[in-house]
Amino acid sequence: MAKKKVRSVFHDLYLADRAALMEMRSLLLVGLKQWLEQADMTQAEAAKLIGVKQARVSDIKHGKISQFSLDLLVCMAARAVLQPQLKLAV
C-alpha cells in the first residue's frame, strides 16, 4: 500500500505554487525555532551567529512567518549548520 502524503493547511488556503512556498518557509522557520530552543545561547548570540539582528531572532521564536523570505530562512538555517536541503517528489 502506498503511503499517502498528508497535505498541509496551506493547500486549503493557496494555489499549489504558493502552498509549496509556504510549506518550505514553515518547515525552515520551525527548524530554526527548535534550534533556538535547544541552543545554549542568548538571542543576541544566536543573531550574531546567523547574521541577523536580535529582533529577527525574536520574530523566529514567535513564528512570524510573514517576516521572512525563503531565501533568508535558507541562509539562516545554513549559518546555524542545520544543512537545509530541497527534495522533489518525482
RAQUILIN-V354231 format. One record per residue. SS is DSSP state (hx for helix, st for strand, lp for the rest). OMEGA is omega in whole degrees, 0 to 359 (* if undefined). D_CENTER is the distance of its C-alpha to the mean C-alpha in Angstrom with 2 decimals. Layout:
SS_OMEGA_D_CENTER, SS_OMEGA_D_CENTER
This chain:
lp_181_31.36, lp_178_28.17, lp_181_24.91, lp_179_23.65, lp_178_20.00, lp_179_18.76, lp_177_17.55, lp_178_14.81, lp_180_16.05, hx_179_14.59, hx_175_17.56, hx_185_19.89, hx_188_18.76, lp_170_18.32, lp_188_20.00, hx_183_18.66, hx_180_17.19, hx_179_15.27, hx_179_14.22, hx_178_12.84, hx_181_10.82, hx_177_9.50, hx_180_8.83, hx_179_6.81, hx_181_4.74, hx_179_4.89, hx_179_4.56, hx_180_1.78, hx_179_2.33, hx_178_5.15, hx_178_5.61, hx_179_5.86, hx_178_7.85, hx_178_9.87, hx_179_10.57, hx_180_11.84, hx_183_13.90, hx_183_15.43, lp_178_16.06, lp_180_19.58, lp_177_19.20, lp_176_19.42, hx_180_16.88, hx_179_19.04, hx_179_18.97, hx_179_15.20, hx_180_15.11, hx_181_17.80, hx_183_16.19, hx_171_12.97, lp_178_15.23, lp_176_14.56, lp_182_16.77, hx_180_16.79, hx_178_16.23, hx_177_12.70, hx_177_12.05, hx_178_13.73, hx_177_11.57, hx_182_8.45, hx_180_10.99, lp_174_12.17, lp_182_9.12, lp_185_10.24, hx_182_7.98, hx_181_11.10, hx_187_11.15, lp_173_8.57, lp_176_9.36, hx_180_7.78, hx_182_10.08, hx_179_9.17, hx_178_5.48, hx_180_7.36, hx_180_10.13, hx_179_8.81, hx_178_7.53, hx_179_10.97, hx_178_12.78, lp_180_11.73, lp_177_13.22, lp_177_10.54, lp_179_11.93, lp_181_9.30, lp_176_11.56, lp_180_12.40, lp_179_14.96, lp_174_17.33, lp_183_19.62, lp_*_23.08
